[in-house]
């Protein structure tokens, strides 16, 4: 038995399912193979950042469903620190993610992985993705023509050959694809050993009338996290060097630990699951091997401090998928795919350094395994301010050598996220970010740019749409914020990629606008020379 798919995704966790949903949303056929029988029951990921994930899920039409099924409150609750939950001297911090309305149409959300993964799976299947759980990935080979793999259905033992144009390795930290591809990795390595204890309880999720998002319990060196419905998480460090083992966390010990975290005995603590995991920091030497690409934990591992890890994997998928889609549709040269590693790996290295810096704020490093402490930048600078200094862009002369741009200074420079700007479209208000996702978008205040974009789309089949701001255009900008927000003057334009990053901008009117835009698109990697009837 043999099957063909455009993209084979190995790993049906958070990042693999996100990649499948995004590919299917682009109309690209894909198959996901996952050895487990179902999605995760663990709380390995919870806080969905406004940029790296919620804006992406908004583009998939999932924002309302995720908020309806949220498992916590990233903004209304507080992060606390105390000896235990009964400590009268509890220290309160701010919300996990502050208000993001100035920067984004999407607020952050709390949706644990065991809830979010089925949402992504259903979305991917609804859009046509082939999702195969309880299926093992056995072997593969690749050449210039594609990837050929063998999978096995665990229930029946039947093997199946799969031919694909490209492969995405989303098999996580414990996966084997990275090594099979001959890709090494570096970094501090395993830093700590942790146990996740999921339990049902009747503990109140408010302390002193204030809602609790999470509390660092210093008596146990642990974090306790409330969840709706009374199913909570206790995550604590254990020490193999002292003889502690995961199997020591039996029902009785888990109950004792919950009682110590609560600061009183007799609380309800019914064990649901106890599972060990390693807090580690790794970065793959490269994110691509010919037709195979690494995303998420297969490409990088980072501590949960900052909440950057899972969100970064989703952002990996978002960066990669539109490029694969354009190459597979014949809209771009295969060279466009080289920009995935060039763009993501440097930003991921900087994000990993930020997670490690936050880790050093909370824990000592007696073994000296952590790298030198870097200056901590604001969480939203990391989330919104990512700056690419190489890749599918036409950069300006005044490039800045920093991976994160302060969010207050974002101004539509190529290599940075397109600014959120509230505009009127079709009689209703929306964000400029809601216009992006399929093909390239040109924002301008001169109808001449629209005529140019229309000719390129109609005559050369270039996937580009132009929106004109102003009284006679498509988009209303009553406060006149567009020029400053995007750093352009009268007659200028900004070209936005499908992932919402500014690819190029014209500060003012261009005398030969069509020729200049063709030049820009060619440099980015699009095929601009073919016309109707060409293949």
FENMOHU-V244163 format. One record per residue. N is the residue number from 1. RES is the residue in one small letter. SS is DSSP state (A for helix, B for strand, O for the rest). PSI is psi in whole degrees, 0 to 359 (999 if undefined). Layout:
N;RES;SS;PSI
N;RES;SS;PSI
//
This chain:
1;x;O;132
2;x;B;143
3;x;B;146
4;x;B;140
5;x;B;154
6;x;B;316
7;x;B;125
8;x;B;125
9;x;B;121
10;x;B;110
11;x;O;117
12;x;O;37
13;x;O;202
14;x;A;310
15;x;A;321
16;x;A;319
17;x;A;325
18;x;A;316
19;x;A;319
20;x;A;317
21;x;A;318
22;x;A;319
23;x;A;314
24;x;A;325
25;x;A;332
26;x;O;0
27;x;O;19
28;x;O;128
29;x;O;138
30;x;B;157
31;x;B;135
32;x;B;129
33;x;B;129
34;x;B;127
35;x;O;333
36;x;O;157
37;x;O;339
38;x;O;178
39;x;O;169
40;x;O;147
41;x;O;358
42;x;O;157
43;x;O;59
44;x;O;342
45;x;O;137
46;x;O;310
47;x;B;111
48;x;B;114
49;x;O;156
50;x;A;321
51;x;A;299
52;x;A;337
53;x;A;309
54;x;A;322
55;x;A;323
56;x;A;315
57;x;A;328
58;x;A;318
59;x;A;334
60;x;O;357
61;x;O;24
62;x;O;359
63;x;A;312
64;x;A;320
65;x;A;319
66;x;A;318
67;x;A;326
68;x;A;332
69;x;O;18
70;x;O;152
71;x;O;19
72;x;B;189
73;x;O;104
74;x;O;341
75;x;O;324
76;x;O;331
77;x;O;172
78;x;B;152
79;x;B;130
80;x;B;166
81;x;B;131
82;x;B;168
83;x;O;319
84;x;O;179
85;x;O;344
86;x;O;0
87;x;O;123
88;x;O;344
89;x;O;41
90;x;O;138
91;x;B;124
92;x;B;136
93;x;O;190
94;x;O;187
95;x;O;160
96;x;O;315
97;x;O;124
98;x;O;177
99;x;O;131
100;x;O;10
101;x;O;337
102;x;O;340
103;x;O;346
104;x;O;152
105;x;O;352
106;x;O;121
107;x;O;157
108;x;O;167
109;x;B;157
110;x;B;114
111;x;O;104
112;x;O;156
113;x;A;324
114;x;A;342
115;x;A;320
116;x;A;320
117;x;A;315
118;x;A;327
119;x;A;315
120;x;A;320
121;x;A;312
122;x;A;320
123;x;A;314
124;x;A;315
125;x;A;321
126;x;A;327
127;x;O;359
128;x;O;2
129;x;O;147
130;x;B;106
131;x;B;120
132;x;B;95
133;x;B;165
134;x;O;38
135;x;B;128
136;x;B;142
137;x;B;115
138;x;B;310
139;x;B;167
140;x;B;162
141;x;B;156
142;x;B;153
143;x;B;192
144;x;O;342
145;x;O;338
146;x;B;197
147;x;B;136
148;x;B;125
149;x;B;162
150;x;B;128
151;x;B;161
152;x;B;131
153;x;B;117
154;x;O;332
155;x;O;319
156;x;O;341
157;x;O;1
158;x;O;135
159;x;B;151
160;x;B;135
161;x;B;136
162;x;B;125
163;x;B;133
164;x;B;155
165;x;B;322
166;x;B;161
167;x;B;137
168;x;B;122
169;x;B;107
170;x;O;38
171;x;O;13
172;x;O;187
173;x;O;326
174;x;O;7
175;x;O;167
176;x;O;354
177;x;A;321
178;x;A;313
179;x;A;320
180;x;A;332
181;x;O;357
182;x;O;26
183;x;O;122
184;x;O;179
185;x;B;155
186;x;B;178
187;x;B;176
188;x;B;336
189;x;B;207
190;x;B;126
191;x;B;319
192;x;B;160
193;x;B;131
194;x;B;156
195;x;B;128
196;x;B;120
197;x;B;115
198;x;B;130
199;x;B;151
200;x;B;135
201;x;O;167
202;x;O;18
203;x;O;142
204;x;O;144
205;x;O;11
206;x;B;144
207;x;B;120
208;x;O;33
209;x;O;3
210;x;B;132
211;x;B;140
212;x;B;125
213;x;B;314
214;x;B;159
215;x;B;128
216;x;B;117
217;x;B;105
218;x;O;335
219;x;O;328
220;x;O;356
221;x;O;48
222;x;B;166
223;x;B;134
224;x;B;132
225;x;B;114
226;x;O;153
227;x;O;150
228;x;A;147
229;x;A;0
230;x;A;11
231;x;B;106
232;x;B;170
233;x;B;134
234;x;B;118
235;x;B;123
236;x;B;156
237;x;B;142
238;x;B;168
239;x;O;97
240;x;A;329
241;x;A;344
242;x;A;11
243;x;O;4
244;x;O;140
245;x;O;152
246;x;A;324
247;x;A;348
248;x;A;345
249;x;O;70
250;x;O;182
251;x;A;317
252;x;A;317
253;x;A;321
254;x;A;320
255;x;A;316
256;x;A;319
257;x;A;320
258;x;A;318
259;x;A;321
260;x;A;321
261;x;A;323
262;x;A;336
263;x;O;16
264;x;O;156
265;x;O;167
266;x;O;6
267;x;O;154
268;x;O;128
269;x;O;79
270;x;B;116
271;x;B;130
272;x;B;316
273;x;B;144
274;x;B;122
275;x;B;137
276;x;B;155
277;x;B;159
278;x;B;129
279;x;B;117
280;x;B;165
281;x;B;109
282;x;B;154
283;x;B;123
284;x;B;147
285;x;O;334
286;x;O;158
287;x;O;8
288;x;B;142
289;x;B;96
290;x;O;253
291;x;O;10
292;x;B;141
293;x;B;142
294;x;B;137
295;x;O;160
296;x;A;217
297;x;A;341
298;x;A;333
299;x;O;330
300;x;B;142
301;x;B;135
302;x;O;153
303;x;O;156
304;x;O;352
305;x;O;122
306;x;O;339
307;x;O;30
308;x;O;339
309;x;A;296
310;x;A;321
311;x;A;323
312;x;A;322
313;x;A;320
314;x;A;321
315;x;A;324
316;x;A;308
317;x;A;317
318;x;A;321
319;x;A;319
320;x;A;320
321;x;A;316
322;x;A;330
323;x;A;315
324;x;A;316
325;x;A;315
326;x;A;323
327;x;A;315
328;x;A;329
329;x;O;358
330;x;O;14
331;x;O;344
332;x;B;155
333;x;O;153
334;x;A;338
335;x;A;338
336;x;A;329
337;x;A;341
338;x;A;337
339;x;A;343
340;x;A;307
341;x;A;318
342;x;A;324
343;x;A;310
344;x;A;323
345;x;A;321
346;x;A;317
347;x;A;321
348;x;A;319
349;x;A;319
350;x;A;323
351;x;A;319
352;x;A;318
353;x;A;324
354;x;A;321
355;x;A;319
356;x;A;322
357;x;A;320
358;x;A;325
359;x;A;320
360;x;A;341
361;x;A;330
362;x;A;325
363;x;O;147
364;x;O;161
365;x;O;72
366;x;O;331
367;x;O;352
368;x;O;34
369;x;O;342
370;x;O;148
371;x;O;168
372;x;O;142
373;x;O;129
374;x;O;161
375;x;O;131
376;x;O;129
377;x;O;162
378;x;O;141
379;x;A;317
380;x;A;339
381;x;A;322
382;x;A;318
383;x;A;312
384;x;A;334
385;x;O;17
386;x;B;133
387;x;B;123
388;x;O;132
389;x;O;6
390;x;O;159
391;x;O;208
392;x;O;69
393;x;O;162
394;x;O;101
395;x;O;159
396;x;O;167
397;x;O;324
398;x;O;58
399;x;O;146
400;x;O;134
401;x;O;70
402;x;O;137
403;x;O;341
404;x;B;132
405;x;O;133
406;x;O;132
407;x;A;328
408;x;A;345
409;x;A;1
410;x;O;131
411;x;O;31
412;x;O;20
413;x;O;139
414;x;O;137
415;x;O;355
416;x;B;163
417;x;B;138
418;x;O;133
419;x;O;146
420;x;O;125
421;x;O;125
422;x;B;125
423;x;B;169
424;x;B;129
425;x;B;118
426;x;O;30
427;x;O;359
428;x;B;158
429;x;B;142
430;x;B;173
431;x;B;148
432;x;A;329
433;x;A;335
434;x;A;350
435;x;A;348
436;x;O;159
437;x;O;317
438;x;O;116
439;x;O;182
440;x;B;150
441;x;B;132
442;x;B;122
443;x;B;133
444;x;B;168
445;x;O;16
446;x;O;125
447;x;A;343
448;x;A;323
449;x;A;323
450;x;A;320
451;x;A;320
452;x;A;312
453;x;A;320
454;x;A;319
455;x;A;318
456;x;A;323
457;x;A;314
458;x;A;322
459;x;A;330
460;x;A;2
461;x;O;33
462;x;O;129
463;x;O;85
464;x;B;139
465;x;B;138
466;x;B;134
467;x;B;132
468;x;B;127
469;x;B;142
470;x;O;174
471;x;O;325
472;x;O;12
473;x;O;193
474;x;O;331
475;x;B;129
476;x;B;134
477;x;O;75
478;x;O;326
479;x;O;359
480;x;O;38
481;x;O;346
482;x;A;310
483;x;A;315
484;x;A;319
485;x;A;323
486;x;A;4
487;x;O;38
488;x;O;161
489;x;O;191
490;x;O;131
491;x;O;0
492;x;O;176
493;x;B;157
494;x;B;131
495;x;B;122
496;x;B;134
497;x;O;166
498;x;O;337
499;x;O;10
500;x;O;13
501;x;B;144
502;x;B;121
503;x;B;327
504;x;B;156
505;x;B;150
506;x;B;114
507;x;O;331
508;x;O;192
509;x;O;146
510;x;O;129
511;x;O;321
512;x;O;68
513;x;A;317
514;x;A;315
515;x;A;319
516;x;A;317
517;x;A;321
518;x;A;316
519;x;A;317
520;x;A;313
521;x;A;323
522;x;A;319
523;x;A;325
524;x;A;328
525;x;O;3
526;x;B;152
527;x;O;110
528;x;O;0
529;x;O;344
530;x;O;149
531;x;O;179
532;x;O;133
533;x;O;342
534;x;O;158
535;x;O;999
//
